[in-house]
Amino acid sequence: MKLLLTSGGVTNPSIRDALVGMLGKPISESDALFIPTAQWGQPACSPQTVWRSTRDGDALVWLGWKSVGVLELTALPSIAEERWMPWVRDADVLLVDGGEARYLCTWMERSGLTALLAELPDTVWVGVSAGSMVMTPRVGREFLDWQPDGPDDTLGLVDFSIFPHLDYPGWSENTLDAARRWAECIPGRSYAIDDQTAIAVVGDRVEVVSEGHWERFDR
């Protein structure tokens, strides 16, 4: 699987170019599935925010895809695998919205999506915030909103962690100083990225794509 791990989605031409390069064809010829599941685990989200993500998703859903469908992971255990797995296999890209990363991780595993990822070498995963963080080894206790006293480990499909929404206007907990404190408790490599930045992962190659601000930390 090819990963485009963003903070705010496909927000500028550089990130869009990286996405098209991963797809290997135009966005207008690519089929997408949108996964809103992480929002249900985030107390700041609601049915209204899920609706806005689909209605106003200029940086994710409304990029000009050939087709877009919604894949709700919490529903998948109630239907047969032979029904939903072909939907995922036939998609060119999975658009994975933000919310709460640990909640998303739990439902990826319960639904069977995590096990299926190994069978999707050409599929592109576009994560937003928690949709990106779920691919990392740890999110840090600062980002535990669903189960604050629970573990902070996630899928670990990459070997670095992500602090999203760096210096987002009005978010006092997302300053560079806050990111540096967060990084002190994260072993190994980590990145703080703003909403104009993405991390592209193809095989062993990791590239930061940015028209904004980002920082790398090594511990």
Secondary structure, DSSP 8 states (H G I E B T S, - for coil): -EEEEESSSS-SHHHHHHHHHHHTS-GGG-EEEEE-GGGGG-TT--HHHHHHHHHS-TTTT-S--SEEEE--GGGGGGS-HHHHHHHHHH-SEEEE--S-HHHHHHHHHHHTHHHHHTT-TT-EEEEETHHHHTTSSB--GGG--SSTTS--B---SSSEEEE-STT-TT-GGGSHHHHHHHHTTS-SEEEEE-TTEEEEEETTEEEEEESS-EEEEE-
